[in-house]
Amino acid sequence: MREIIENIIKEIERGVAFDSHFIIDTLIRDYSDDYLTFVSAHLATSGVTEYAHSEIAKLITPFEGSIVERLPRQSWSYNIRGKANKCALWARI
């Protein structure tokens, strides 16, 4: 999953901001088998979707300083359930 997320980030134009919802949406759309495999590893967890998506969001952090930087503000975007909420905002460097 880490390698897939890295590839998704590298496809973002430098200087452009994105959030974890973008990464998750791209995973579902372009890497659905990998996404489902990752999520299925968390089926015993309560709140499977929220937990798995939180884990996916955390996989962006290791790229900080190399291909992304965390911005000092948050984004307001829709999650997979169509509910708008805050999440970390990143910029491709």
PyMOL Python script that loads the backbone (N, CA, C, O; Angstrom):
from pymol import cmd

cmd.read_pdbstr("""\
ATOM      1  N   MET A   1       0.833  -1.185   0.000  1.00  0.00           N
ATOM      2  CA  MET A   1       0.000   0.000   0.000  1.00  0.00           C
ATOM      3  C   MET A   1       0.882   1.256   0.000  1.00  0.00           C
ATOM      4  O   MET A   1       0.563   2.253  -0.647  1.00  0.00           O
ATOM      5  N   ARG A   2       1.974   1.188   0.724  1.00  0.00           N
ATOM      6  CA  ARG A   2       2.880   2.345   0.791  1.00  0.00           C
ATOM      7  C   ARG A   2       3.375   2.728  -0.605  1.00  0.00           C
ATOM      8  O   ARG A   2       3.409   3.911  -0.946  1.00  0.00           O
ATOM      9  N   GLU A   3       3.752   1.755  -1.399  1.00  0.00           N
ATOM     10  CA  GLU A   3       4.256   2.024  -2.740  1.00  0.00           C
ATOM     11  C   GLU A   3       3.159   2.614  -3.640  1.00  0.00           C
ATOM     12  O   GLU A   3       3.424   3.510  -4.441  1.00  0.00           O
ATOM     13  N   ILE A   4       1.954   2.116  -3.503  1.00  0.00           N
ATOM     14  CA  ILE A   4       0.838   2.638  -4.299  1.00  0.00           C
ATOM     15  C   ILE A   4       0.574   4.095  -3.927  1.00  0.00           C
ATOM     16  O   ILE A   4       0.389   4.943  -4.800  1.00  0.00           O
ATOM     17  N   ILE A   5       0.559   4.376  -2.633  1.00  0.00           N
ATOM     18  CA  ILE A   5       0.333   5.759  -2.188  1.00  0.00           C
ATOM     19  C   ILE A   5       1.443   6.673  -2.687  1.00  0.00           C
ATOM     20  O   ILE A   5       1.186   7.804  -3.101  1.00  0.00           O
ATOM     21  N   GLU A   6       2.664   6.187  -2.648  1.00  0.00           N
ATOM     22  CA  GLU A   6       3.784   6.979  -3.178  1.00  0.00           C
ATOM     23  C   GLU A   6       3.561   7.284  -4.665  1.00  0.00           C
ATOM     24  O   GLU A   6       3.783   8.411  -5.107  1.00  0.00           O
ATOM     25  N   ASN A   7       3.128   6.293  -5.426  1.00  0.00           N
ATOM     26  CA  ASN A   7       2.883   6.506  -6.856  1.00  0.00           C
ATOM     27  C   ASN A   7       1.761   7.511  -7.090  1.00  0.00           C
ATOM     28  O   ASN A   7       1.851   8.348  -7.988  1.00  0.00           O
ATOM     29  N   ILE A   8       0.709   7.431  -6.287  1.00  0.00           N
ATOM     30  CA  ILE A   8      -0.393   8.391  -6.408  1.00  0.00           C
ATOM     31  C   ILE A   8       0.116   9.802  -6.135  1.00  0.00           C
ATOM     32  O   ILE A   8      -0.193  10.733  -6.878  1.00  0.00           O
ATOM     33  N   ILE A   9       0.893   9.957  -5.075  1.00  0.00           N
ATOM     34  CA  ILE A   9       1.427  11.276  -4.715  1.00  0.00           C
ATOM     35  C   ILE A   9       2.323  11.809  -5.832  1.00  0.00           C
ATOM     36  O   ILE A   9       2.254  12.989  -6.175  1.00  0.00           O
ATOM     37  N   LYS A  10       3.153  10.953  -6.390  1.00  0.00           N
ATOM     38  CA  LYS A  10       4.082  11.395  -7.434  1.00  0.00           C
ATOM     39  C   LYS A  10       3.354  11.841  -8.699  1.00  0.00           C
ATOM     40  O   LYS A  10       3.920  12.581  -9.504  1.00  0.00           O
ATOM     41  N   GLU A  11       2.121  11.407  -8.884  1.00  0.00           N
ATOM     42  CA  GLU A  11       1.342  11.834 -10.048  1.00  0.00           C
ATOM     43  C   GLU A  11       0.717  13.219  -9.856  1.00  0.00           C
ATOM     44  O   GLU A  11       0.216  13.815 -10.809  1.00  0.00           O
ATOM     45  N   ILE A  12       0.750  13.723  -8.626  1.00  0.00           N
ATOM     46  CA  ILE A  12       0.211  15.054  -8.338  1.00  0.00           C
ATOM     47  C   ILE A  12       1.247  16.088  -8.750  1.00  0.00           C
ATOM     48  O   ILE A  12       2.435  15.930  -8.468  1.00  0.00           O
ATOM     49  N   GLU A  13       0.807  17.129  -9.406  1.00  0.00           N
ATOM     50  CA  GLU A  13       1.709  18.191  -9.842  1.00  0.00           C
ATOM     51  C   GLU A  13       2.349  18.867  -8.628  1.00  0.00           C
ATOM     52  O   GLU A  13       1.681  19.108  -7.623  1.00  0.00           O
ATOM     53  N   ARG A  14       3.625  19.166  -8.726  1.00  0.00           N
ATOM     54  CA  ARG A  14       4.333  19.834  -7.627  1.00  0.00           C
ATOM     55  C   ARG A  14       3.681  21.171  -7.311  1.00  0.00           C
ATOM     56  O   ARG A  14       3.290  21.917  -8.208  1.00  0.00           O
ATOM     57  N   GLY A  15       3.571  21.459  -6.013  1.00  0.00           N
ATOM     58  CA  GLY A  15       2.977  22.700  -5.549  1.00  0.00           C
ATOM     59  C   GLY A  15       1.476  22.621  -5.347  1.00  0.00           C
ATOM     60  O   GLY A  15       0.859  23.584  -4.892  1.00  0.00           O
ATOM     61  N   VAL A  16       0.879  21.481  -5.679  1.00  0.00           N
ATOM     62  CA  VAL A  16      -0.567  21.315  -5.558  1.00  0.00           C
ATOM     63  C   VAL A  16      -0.901  20.655  -4.220  1.00  0.00           C
ATOM     64  O   VAL A  16      -0.241  19.704  -3.800  1.00  0.00           O
ATOM     65  N   ALA A  17      -1.937  21.177  -3.558  1.00  0.00           N
ATOM     66  CA  ALA A  17      -2.376  20.633  -2.269  1.00  0.00           C
ATOM     67  C   ALA A  17      -3.367  19.493  -2.493  1.00  0.00           C
ATOM     68  O   ALA A  17      -4.101  19.470  -3.480  1.00  0.00           O
ATOM     69  N   PHE A  18      -3.370  18.551  -1.555  1.00  0.00           N
ATOM     70  CA  PHE A  18      -4.294  17.422  -1.580  1.00  0.00           C
ATOM     71  C   PHE A  18      -4.527  16.951  -0.154  1.00  0.00           C
ATOM     72  O   PHE A  18      -3.804  17.345   0.761  1.00  0.00           O
ATOM     73  N   ASP A  19      -5.529  16.114   0.035  1.00  0.00           N
ATOM     74  CA  ASP A  19      -5.783  15.543   1.358  1.00  0.00           C
ATOM     75  C   ASP A  19      -5.931  14.030   1.241  1.00  0.00           C
ATOM     76  O   ASP A  19      -5.881  13.473   0.144  1.00  0.00           O
ATOM     77  N   SER A  20      -6.113  13.379   2.378  1.00  0.00           N
ATOM     78  CA  SER A  20      -6.209  11.922   2.383  1.00  0.00           C
ATOM     79  C   SER A  20      -7.449  11.429   1.645  1.00  0.00           C
ATOM     80  O   SER A  20      -7.452  10.319   1.114  1.00  0.00           O
ATOM     81  N   HIS A  21      -8.510  12.249   1.607  1.00  0.00           N
ATOM     82  CA  HIS A  21      -9.712  11.829   0.874  1.00  0.00           C
ATOM     83  C   HIS A  21      -9.401  11.645  -0.609  1.00  0.00           C
ATOM     84  O   HIS A  21      -9.947  10.748  -1.252  1.00  0.00           O
ATOM     85  N   PHE A  22      -8.527  12.489  -1.153  1.00  0.00           N
ATOM     86  CA  PHE A  22      -8.115  12.333  -2.549  1.00  0.00           C
ATOM     87  C   PHE A  22      -7.382  11.011  -2.731  1.00  0.00           C
ATOM     88  O   PHE A  22      -7.638  10.279  -3.688  1.00  0.00           O
ATOM     89  N   ILE A  23      -6.473  10.708  -1.814  1.00  0.00           N
ATOM     90  CA  ILE A  23      -5.714   9.456  -1.895  1.00  0.00           C
ATOM     91  C   ILE A  23      -6.664   8.263  -1.827  1.00  0.00           C
ATOM     92  O   ILE A  23      -6.549   7.334  -2.626  1.00  0.00           O
ATOM     93  N   ILE A  24      -7.595   8.282  -0.883  1.00  0.00           N
ATOM     94  CA  ILE A  24      -8.549   7.178  -0.718  1.00  0.00           C
ATOM     95  C   ILE A  24      -9.427   7.038  -1.959  1.00  0.00           C
ATOM     96  O   ILE A  24      -9.639   5.925  -2.439  1.00  0.00           O
ATOM     97  N   ASP A  25      -9.936   8.142  -2.479  1.00  0.00           N
ATOM     98  CA  ASP A  25     -10.753   8.088  -3.693  1.00  0.00           C
ATOM     99  C   ASP A  25      -9.980   7.488  -4.865  1.00  0.00           C
ATOM    100  O   ASP A  25     -10.525   6.699  -5.636  1.00  0.00           O
ATOM    101  N   THR A  26      -8.711   7.865  -4.996  1.00  0.00           N
ATOM    102  CA  THR A  26      -7.881   7.334  -6.074  1.00  0.00           C
ATOM    103  C   THR A  26      -7.634   5.841  -5.884  1.00  0.00           C
ATOM    104  O   THR A  26      -7.657   5.075  -6.847  1.00  0.00           O
ATOM    105  N   LEU A  27      -7.399   5.433  -4.644  1.00  0.00           N
ATOM    106  CA  LEU A  27      -7.227   4.003  -4.368  1.00  0.00           C
ATOM    107  C   LEU A  27      -8.460   3.208  -4.790  1.00  0.00           C
ATOM    108  O   LEU A  27      -8.351   2.176  -5.452  1.00  0.00           O
ATOM    109  N   ILE A  28      -9.614   3.696  -4.404  1.00  0.00           N
ATOM    110  CA  ILE A  28     -10.861   2.995  -4.722  1.00  0.00           C
ATOM    111  C   ILE A  28     -11.069   2.943  -6.228  1.00  0.00           C
ATOM    112  O   ILE A  28     -11.461   1.906  -6.762  1.00  0.00           O
ATOM    113  N   ARG A  29     -10.816   4.030  -6.908  1.00  0.00           N
ATOM    114  CA  ARG A  29     -11.069   4.116  -8.344  1.00  0.00           C
ATOM    115  C   ARG A  29     -10.029   3.355  -9.171  1.00  0.00           C
ATOM    116  O   ARG A  29     -10.389   2.618 -10.089  1.00  0.00           O
ATOM    117  N   ASP A  30      -8.747   3.528  -8.851  1.00  0.00           N
ATOM    118  CA  ASP A  30      -7.689   2.998  -9.714  1.00  0.00           C
ATOM    119  C   ASP A  30      -6.989   1.751  -9.179  1.00  0.00           C
ATOM    120  O   ASP A  30      -6.308   1.051  -9.928  1.00  0.00           O
ATOM    121  N   TYR A  31      -7.153   1.473  -7.899  1.00  0.00           N
ATOM    122  CA  TYR A  31      -6.462   0.333  -7.280  1.00  0.00           C
ATOM    123  C   TYR A  31      -7.441  -0.437  -6.388  1.00  0.00           C
ATOM    124  O   TYR A  31      -7.117  -0.768  -5.247  1.00  0.00           O
ATOM    125  N   SER A  32      -8.619  -0.715  -6.904  1.00  0.00           N
ATOM    126  CA  SER A  32      -9.694  -1.271  -6.066  1.00  0.00           C
ATOM    127  C   SER A  32      -9.323  -2.602  -5.421  1.00  0.00           C
ATOM    128  O   SER A  32      -9.674  -2.831  -4.264  1.00  0.00           O
ATOM    129  N   ASP A  33      -8.630  -3.479  -6.124  1.00  0.00           N
ATOM    130  CA  ASP A  33      -8.265  -4.761  -5.522  1.00  0.00           C
ATOM    131  C   ASP A  33      -7.314  -4.567  -4.343  1.00  0.00           C
ATOM    132  O   ASP A  33      -7.477  -5.191  -3.295  1.00  0.00           O
ATOM    133  N   ASP A  34      -6.329  -3.703  -4.522  1.00  0.00           N
ATOM    134  CA  ASP A  34      -5.382  -3.424  -3.437  1.00  0.00           C
ATOM    135  C   ASP A  34      -6.091  -2.751  -2.264  1.00  0.00           C
ATOM    136  O   ASP A  34      -5.819  -3.063  -1.105  1.00  0.00           O
ATOM    137  N   TYR A  35      -6.999  -1.826  -2.572  1.00  0.00           N
ATOM    138  CA  TYR A  35      -7.773  -1.149  -1.536  1.00  0.00           C
ATOM    139  C   TYR A  35      -8.593  -2.167  -0.740  1.00  0.00           C
ATOM    140  O   TYR A  35      -8.571  -2.158   0.491  1.00  0.00           O
ATOM    141  N   LEU A  36      -9.306  -3.035  -1.435  1.00  0.00           N
ATOM    142  CA  LEU A  36     -10.147  -4.028  -0.755  1.00  0.00           C
ATOM    143  C   LEU A  36      -9.311  -5.007   0.070  1.00  0.00           C
ATOM    144  O   LEU A  36      -9.724  -5.409   1.158  1.00  0.00           O
ATOM    145  N   THR A  37      -8.164  -5.386  -0.430  1.00  0.00           N
ATOM    146  CA  THR A  37      -7.271  -6.267   0.330  1.00  0.00           C
ATOM    147  C   THR A  37      -6.815  -5.587   1.609  1.00  0.00           C
ATOM    148  O   THR A  37      -6.798  -6.204   2.674  1.00  0.00           O
ATOM    149  N   PHE A  38      -6.444  -4.310   1.507  1.00  0.00           N
ATOM    150  CA  PHE A  38      -6.006  -3.555   2.675  1.00  0.00           C
ATOM    151  C   PHE A  38      -7.133  -3.441   3.692  1.00  0.00           C
ATOM    152  O   PHE A  38      -6.926  -3.696   4.879  1.00  0.00           O
ATOM    153  N   VAL A  39      -8.314  -3.065   3.242  1.00  0.00           N
ATOM    154  CA  VAL A  39      -9.455  -2.893   4.144  1.00  0.00           C
ATOM    155  C   VAL A  39      -9.847  -4.230   4.770  1.00  0.00           C
ATOM    156  O   VAL A  39     -10.195  -4.277   5.950  1.00  0.00           O
ATOM    157  N   SER A  40      -9.796  -5.307   4.004  1.00  0.00           N
ATOM    158  CA  SER A  40     -10.198  -6.614   4.532  1.00  0.00           C
ATOM    159  C   SER A  40      -9.294  -7.071   5.675  1.00  0.00           C
ATOM    160  O   SER A  40      -9.699  -7.898   6.492  1.00  0.00           O
ATOM    161  N   ALA A  41      -8.092  -6.547   5.737  1.00  0.00           N
ATOM    162  CA  ALA A  41      -7.184  -6.892   6.837  1.00  0.00           C
ATOM    163  C   ALA A  41      -7.657  -6.290   8.154  1.00  0.00           C
ATOM    164  O   ALA A  41      -7.130  -6.627   9.215  1.00  0.00           O
ATOM    165  N   HIS A  42      -8.651  -5.399   8.096  1.00  0.00           N
ATOM    166  CA  HIS A  42      -9.143  -4.716   9.291  1.00  0.00           C
ATOM    167  C   HIS A  42     -10.595  -5.068   9.607  1.00  0.00           C
ATOM    168  O   HIS A  42     -11.267  -4.335  10.332  1.00  0.00           O
ATOM    169  N   LEU A  43     -11.077  -6.171   9.073  1.00  0.00           N
ATOM    170  CA  LEU A  43     -12.490  -6.524   9.240  1.00  0.00           C
ATOM    171  C   LEU A  43     -12.877  -6.791  10.692  1.00  0.00           C
ATOM    172  O   LEU A  43     -14.038  -6.613  11.059  1.00  0.00           O
ATOM    173  N   ALA A  44     -11.936  -7.210  11.512  1.00  0.00           N
ATOM    174  CA  ALA A  44     -12.255  -7.489  12.915  1.00  0.00           C
ATOM    175  C   ALA A  44     -12.312  -6.215  13.754  1.00  0.00           C
ATOM    176  O   ALA A  44     -12.671  -6.261  14.931  1.00  0.00           O
ATOM    177  N   THR A  45     -11.966  -5.106  13.166  1.00  0.00           N
ATOM    178  CA  THR A  45     -11.955  -3.831  13.859  1.00  0.00           C
ATOM    179  C   THR A  45     -13.346  -3.206  13.812  1.00  0.00           C
ATOM    180  O   THR A  45     -14.017  -3.244  12.781  1.00  0.00           O
ATOM    181  N   SER A  46     -13.766  -2.640  14.922  1.00  0.00           N
ATOM    182  CA  SER A  46     -15.042  -1.919  14.870  1.00  0.00           C
ATOM    183  C   SER A  46     -14.824  -0.640  14.062  1.00  0.00           C
ATOM    184  O   SER A  46     -13.753  -0.036  14.126  1.00  0.00           O
ATOM    185  N   GLY A  47     -15.823  -0.238  13.317  1.00  0.00           N
ATOM    186  CA  GLY A  47     -15.671   0.931  12.456  1.00  0.00           C
ATOM    187  C   GLY A  47     -14.636   0.672  11.385  1.00  0.00           C
ATOM    188  O   GLY A  47     -13.711   1.465  11.208  1.00  0.00           O
ATOM    189  N   VAL A  48     -14.781  -0.426  10.671  1.00  0.00           N
ATOM    190  CA  VAL A  48     -13.785  -0.877   9.694  1.00  0.00           C
ATOM    191  C   VAL A  48     -13.388   0.238   8.725  1.00  0.00           C
ATOM    192  O   VAL A  48     -12.200   0.499   8.534  1.00  0.00           O
ATOM    193  N   THR A  49     -14.361   0.886   8.124  1.00  0.00           N
ATOM    194  CA  THR A  49     -14.049   1.906   7.119  1.00  0.00           C
ATOM    195  C   THR A  49     -13.258   3.045   7.726  1.00  0.00           C
ATOM    196  O   THR A  49     -12.222   3.440   7.192  1.00  0.00           O
ATOM    197  N   GLU A  50     -13.739   3.575   8.838  1.00  0.00           N
ATOM    198  CA  GLU A  50     -13.056   4.704   9.458  1.00  0.00           C
ATOM    199  C   GLU A  50     -11.641   4.329   9.889  1.00  0.00           C
ATOM    200  O   GLU A  50     -10.705   5.108   9.711  1.00  0.00           O
ATOM    201  N   TYR A  51     -11.491   3.134  10.456  1.00  0.00           N
ATOM    202  CA  TYR A  51     -10.171   2.703  10.914  1.00  0.00           C
ATOM    203  C   TYR A  51      -9.228   2.526   9.725  1.00  0.00           C
ATOM    204  O   TYR A  51      -8.107   3.035   9.736  1.00  0.00           O
ATOM    205  N   ALA A  52      -9.685   1.805   8.702  1.00  0.00           N
ATOM    206  CA  ALA A  52      -8.836   1.550   7.542  1.00  0.00           C
ATOM    207  C   ALA A  52      -8.448   2.855   6.851  1.00  0.00           C
ATOM    208  O   ALA A  52      -7.304   3.017   6.427  1.00  0.00           O
ATOM    209  N   HIS A  53      -9.386   3.777   6.737  1.00  0.00           N
ATOM    210  CA  HIS A  53      -9.083   5.060   6.097  1.00  0.00           C
ATOM    211  C   HIS A  53      -8.134   5.889   6.944  1.00  0.00           C
ATOM    212  O   HIS A  53      -7.303   6.623   6.408  1.00  0.00           O
ATOM    213  N   SER A  54      -8.249   5.782   8.249  1.00  0.00           N
ATOM    214  CA  SER A  54      -7.291   6.451   9.132  1.00  0.00           C
ATOM    215  C   SER A  54      -5.886   5.884   8.917  1.00  0.00           C
ATOM    216  O   SER A  54      -4.906   6.629   8.890  1.00  0.00           O
ATOM    217  N   GLU A  55      -5.798   4.576   8.768  1.00  0.00           N
ATOM    218  CA  GLU A  55      -4.498   3.943   8.527  1.00  0.00           C
ATOM    219  C   GLU A  55      -3.922   4.356   7.169  1.00  0.00           C
ATOM    220  O   GLU A  55      -2.716   4.569   7.044  1.00  0.00           O
ATOM    221  N   ILE A  56      -4.775   4.466   6.163  1.00  0.00           N
ATOM    222  CA  ILE A  56      -4.321   4.936   4.854  1.00  0.00           C
ATOM    223  C   ILE A  56      -3.802   6.363   4.972  1.00  0.00           C
ATOM    224  O   ILE A  56      -2.747   6.680   4.423  1.00  0.00           O
ATOM    225  N   ALA A  57      -4.520   7.222   5.673  1.00  0.00           N
ATOM    226  CA  ALA A  57      -4.099   8.611   5.850  1.00  0.00           C
ATOM    227  C   ALA A  57      -2.726   8.684   6.526  1.00  0.00           C
ATOM    228  O   ALA A  57      -1.900   9.525   6.173  1.00  0.00           O
ATOM    229  N   LYS A  58      -2.491   7.809   7.487  1.00  0.00           N
ATOM    230  CA  LYS A  58      -1.201   7.798   8.195  1.00  0.00           C
ATOM    231  C   LYS A  58      -0.050   7.409   7.277  1.00  0.00           C
ATOM    232  O   LYS A  58       1.102   7.738   7.559  1.00  0.00           O
ATOM    233  N   LEU A  59      -0.345   6.717   6.190  1.00  0.00           N
ATOM    234  CA  LEU A  59       0.711   6.284   5.271  1.00  0.00           C
ATOM    235  C   LEU A  59       1.255   7.429   4.416  1.00  0.00           C
ATOM    236  O   LEU A  59       2.222   7.238   3.678  1.00  0.00           O
ATOM    237  N   ILE A  60       0.656   8.603   4.503  1.00  0.00           N
ATOM    238  CA  ILE A  60       1.180   9.775   3.800  1.00  0.00           C
ATOM    239  C   ILE A  60       2.364  10.371   4.570  1.00  0.00           C
ATOM    240  O   ILE A  60       3.324  10.848   3.965  1.00  0.00           O
ATOM    241  N   THR A  61       2.293  10.343   5.886  1.00  0.00           N
ATOM    242  CA  THR A  61       3.294  10.981   6.747  1.00  0.00           C
ATOM    243  C   THR A  61       4.733  10.558   6.463  1.00  0.00           C
ATOM    244  O   THR A  61       5.609  11.423   6.478  1.00  0.00           O
ATOM    245  N   PRO A  62       5.036   9.284   6.206  1.00  0.00           N
ATOM    246  CA  PRO A  62       6.433   8.918   5.949  1.00  0.00           C
ATOM    247  C   PRO A  62       7.073   9.625   4.745  1.00  0.00           C
ATOM    248  O   PRO A  62       8.297   9.642   4.616  1.00  0.00           O
ATOM    249  N   PHE A  63       6.255  10.200   3.876  1.00  0.00           N
ATOM    250  CA  PHE A  63       6.782  10.899   2.711  1.00  0.00           C
ATOM    251  C   PHE A  63       7.052  12.375   2.974  1.00  0.00           C
ATOM    252  O   PHE A  63       7.514  13.100   2.093  1.00  0.00           O
ATOM    253  N   GLU A  64       6.755  12.812   4.207  1.00  0.00           N
ATOM    254  CA  GLU A  64       6.960  14.219   4.559  1.00  0.00           C
ATOM    255  C   GLU A  64       8.438  14.559   4.472  1.00  0.00           C
ATOM    256  O   GLU A  64       9.291  13.851   5.007  1.00  0.00           O
ATOM    257  N   GLY A  65       8.721  15.654   3.787  1.00  0.00           N
ATOM    258  CA  GLY A  65      10.106  16.109   3.631  1.00  0.00           C
ATOM    259  C   GLY A  65      10.753  15.620   2.349  1.00  0.00           C
ATOM    260  O   GLY A  65      11.743  16.196   1.897  1.00  0.00           O
ATOM    261  N   SER A  66      10.204  14.555   1.752  1.00  0.00           N
ATOM    262  CA  SER A  66      10.784  14.074   0.501  1.00  0.00           C
ATOM    263  C   SER A  66       9.897  14.435  -0.693  1.00  0.00           C
ATOM    264  O   SER A  66      10.356  15.083  -1.633  1.00  0.00           O
ATOM    265  N   ILE A  67       8.645  14.022  -0.659  1.00  0.00           N
ATOM    266  CA  ILE A  67       7.754  14.351  -1.786  1.00  0.00           C
ATOM    267  C   ILE A  67       6.505  15.122  -1.353  1.00  0.00           C
ATOM    268  O   ILE A  67       5.737  15.578  -2.199  1.00  0.00           O
ATOM    269  N   VAL A  68       6.298  15.271  -0.038  1.00  0.00           N
ATOM    270  CA  VAL A  68       5.167  16.055   0.464  1.00  0.00           C
ATOM    271  C   VAL A  68       5.585  16.898   1.651  1.00  0.00           C
ATOM    272  O   VAL A  68       6.575  16.613   2.324  1.00  0.00           O
ATOM    273  N   GLU A  69       4.809  17.937   1.892  1.00  0.00           N
ATOM    274  CA  GLU A  69       4.945  18.685   3.131  1.00  0.00           C
ATOM    275  C   GLU A  69       3.545  18.905   3.685  1.00  0.00           C
ATOM    276  O   GLU A  69       2.593  19.139   2.941  1.00  0.00           O
ATOM    277  N   ARG A  70       3.442  18.826   4.998  1.00  0.00           N
ATOM    278  CA  ARG A  70       2.156  19.066   5.632  1.00  0.00           C
ATOM    279  C   ARG A  70       1.948  20.568   5.745  1.00  0.00           C
ATOM    280  O   ARG A  70       2.825  21.294   6.213  1.00  0.00           O
ATOM    281  N   LEU A  71       0.800  21.019   5.320  1.00  0.00           N
ATOM    282  CA  LEU A  71       0.490  22.439   5.362  1.00  0.00           C
ATOM    283  C   LEU A  71      -0.078  22.811   6.732  1.00  0.00           C
ATOM    284  O   LEU A  71      -0.642  21.960   7.420  1.00  0.00           O
ATOM    285  N   PRO A  72       0.065  24.075   7.130  1.00  0.00           N
ATOM    286  CA  PRO A  72      -0.361  24.494   8.469  1.00  0.00           C
ATOM    287  C   PRO A  72      -1.869  24.703   8.603  1.00  0.00           C
ATOM    288  O   PRO A  72      -2.328  25.257   9.602  1.00  0.00           O
ATOM    289  N   ARG A  73      -2.622  24.277   7.636  1.00  0.00           N
ATOM    290  CA  ARG A  73      -4.083  24.364   7.718  1.00  0.00           C
ATOM    291  C   ARG A  73      -4.674  23.010   7.340  1.00  0.00           C
ATOM    292  O   ARG A  73      -3.950  22.103   6.930  1.00  0.00           O
ATOM    293  N   GLN A  74      -5.976  22.881   7.479  1.00  0.00           N
ATOM    294  CA  GLN A  74      -6.649  21.636   7.140  1.00  0.00           C
ATOM    295  C   GLN A  74      -7.563  21.845   5.944  1.00  0.00           C
ATOM    296  O   GLN A  74      -7.902  22.973   5.585  1.00  0.00           O
ATOM    297  N   SER A  75      -7.950  20.740   5.342  1.00  0.00           N
ATOM    298  CA  SER A  75      -8.925  20.831   4.259  1.00  0.00           C
ATOM    299  C   SER A  75     -10.299  20.445   4.791  1.00  0.00           C
ATOM    300  O   SER A  75     -10.417  19.805   5.836  1.00  0.00           O
ATOM    301  N   TRP A  76     -11.317  20.836   4.069  1.00  0.00           N
ATOM    302  CA  TRP A  76     -12.691  20.473   4.369  1.00  0.00           C
ATOM    303  C   TRP A  76     -13.173  19.750   3.127  1.00  0.00           C
ATOM    304  O   TRP A  76     -13.445  20.374   2.101  1.00  0.00           O
ATOM    305  N   SER A  77     -13.279  18.413   3.224  1.00  0.00           N
ATOM    306  CA  SER A  77     -13.671  17.652   2.047  1.00  0.00           C
ATOM    307  C   SER A  77     -14.552  16.476   2.452  1.00  0.00           C
ATOM    308  O   SER A  77     -14.652  16.120   3.626  1.00  0.00           O
ATOM    309  N   TYR A  78     -15.181  15.889   1.449  1.00  0.00           N
ATOM    310  CA  TYR A  78     -16.109  14.791   1.702  1.00  0.00           C
ATOM    311  C   TYR A  78     -15.386  13.470   1.861  1.00  0.00           C
ATOM    312  O   TYR A  78     -14.487  13.143   1.086  1.00  0.00           O
ATOM    313  N   ASN A  79     -15.786  12.709   2.877  1.00  0.00           N
ATOM    314  CA  ASN A  79     -15.238  11.376   3.055  1.00  0.00           C
ATOM    315  C   ASN A  79     -16.041  10.382   2.215  1.00  0.00           C
ATOM    316  O   ASN A  79     -16.940  10.776   1.471  1.00  0.00           O
ATOM    317  N   ILE A  80     -15.726   9.132   2.330  1.00  0.00           N
ATOM    318  CA  ILE A  80     -16.353   8.084   1.524  1.00  0.00           C
ATOM    319  C   ILE A  80     -17.853   7.975   1.762  1.00  0.00           C
ATOM    320  O   ILE A  80     -18.585   7.489   0.900  1.00  0.00           O
ATOM    321  N   ARG A  81     -18.305   8.413   2.903  1.00  0.00           N
ATOM    322  CA  ARG A  81     -19.735   8.353   3.232  1.00  0.00           C
ATOM    323  C   ARG A  81     -20.489   9.626   2.822  1.00  0.00           C
ATOM    324  O   ARG A  81     -21.685   9.763   3.076  1.00  0.00           O
ATOM    325  N   GLY A  82     -19.764  10.550   2.184  1.00  0.00           N
ATOM    326  CA  GLY A  82     -20.396  11.780   1.729  1.00  0.00           C
ATOM    327  C   GLY A  82     -20.536  12.833   2.807  1.00  0.00           C
ATOM    328  O   GLY A  82     -21.259  13.814   2.632  1.00  0.00           O
ATOM    329  N   LYS A  83     -19.850  12.638   3.917  1.00  0.00           N
ATOM    330  CA  LYS A  83     -19.891  13.589   5.019  1.00  0.00           C
ATOM    331  C   LYS A  83     -18.642  14.472   4.949  1.00  0.00           C
ATOM    332  O   LYS A  83     -17.520  13.973   4.859  1.00  0.00           O
ATOM    333  N   ALA A  84     -18.849  15.764   4.992  1.00  0.00           N
ATOM    334  CA  ALA A  84     -17.709  16.682   4.976  1.00  0.00           C
ATOM    335  C   ALA A  84     -17.078  16.740   6.358  1.00  0.00           C
ATOM    336  O   ALA A  84     -17.772  16.821   7.372  1.00  0.00           O
ATOM    337  N   ASN A  85     -15.752  16.697   6.381  1.00  0.00           N
ATOM    338  CA  ASN A  85     -15.028  16.844   7.642  1.00  0.00           C
ATOM    339  C   ASN A  85     -13.615  17.349   7.375  1.00  0.00           C
ATOM    340  O   ASN A  85     -13.160  17.400   6.232  1.00  0.00           O
ATOM    341  N   LYS A  86     -12.935  17.721   8.454  1.00  0.00           N
ATOM    342  CA  LYS A  86     -11.573  18.238   8.359  1.00  0.00           C
ATOM    343  C   LYS A  86     -10.583  17.088   8.243  1.00  0.00           C
ATOM    344  O   LYS A  86     -10.771  16.015   8.816  1.00  0.00           O
ATOM    345  N   CYS A  87      -9.538  17.343   7.493  1.00  0.00           N
ATOM    346  CA  CYS A  87      -8.413  16.398   7.485  1.00  0.00           C
ATOM    347  C   CYS A  87      -7.144  17.154   7.111  1.00  0.00           C
ATOM    348  O   CYS A  87      -7.189  18.285   6.626  1.00  0.00           O
ATOM    349  N   ALA A  88      -6.024  16.504   7.347  1.00  0.00           N
ATOM    350  CA  ALA A  88      -4.726  17.126   7.080  1.00  0.00           C
ATOM    351  C   ALA A  88      -4.612  17.506   5.611  1.00  0.00           C
ATOM    352  O   ALA A  88      -5.101  16.810   4.722  1.00  0.00           O
ATOM    353  N   LEU A  89      -3.959  18.614   5.395  1.00  0.00           N
ATOM    354  CA  LEU A  89      -3.738  19.111   4.041  1.00  0.00           C
ATOM    355  C   LEU A  89      -2.251  19.013   3.743  1.00  0.00           C
ATOM    356  O   LEU A  89      -1.410  19.451   4.528  1.00  0.00           O
ATOM    357  N   TRP A  90      -1.949  18.435   2.602  1.00  0.00           N
ATOM    358  CA  TRP A  90      -0.571  18.199   2.171  1.00  0.00           C
ATOM    359  C   TRP A  90      -0.305  18.927   0.862  1.00  0.00           C
ATOM    360  O   TRP A  90      -1.234  19.229   0.112  1.00  0.00           O
ATOM    361  N   ALA A  91       0.958  19.207   0.592  1.00  0.00           N
ATOM    362  CA  ALA A  91       1.349  19.764  -0.689  1.00  0.00           C
ATOM    363  C   ALA A  91       2.415  18.863  -1.295  1.00  0.00           C
ATOM    364  O   ALA A  91       3.310  18.376  -0.604  1.00  0.00           O
ATOM    365  N   ARG A  92       2.301  18.655  -2.579  1.00  0.00           N
ATOM    366  CA  ARG A  92       3.310  17.877  -3.307  1.00  0.00           C
ATOM    367  C   ARG A  92       4.514  18.776  -3.513  1.00  0.00           C
ATOM    368  O   ARG A  92       4.375  19.894  -4.009  1.00  0.00           O
ATOM    369  N   ILE A  93       5.704  18.299  -3.136  1.00  0.00           N
ATOM    370  CA  ILE A  93       6.939  19.092  -3.326  1.00  0.00           C
ATOM    371  C   ILE A  93       7.847  18.401  -4.322  1.00  0.00           C
ATOM    372  O   ILE A  93       8.932  18.902  -4.620  1.00  0.00           O
TER     373      ILE A  93
END
""", "prot")
cmd.dss("prot")
cmd.show_as("cartoon", "prot")
cmd.util.cbc("prot")
cmd.orient("prot")
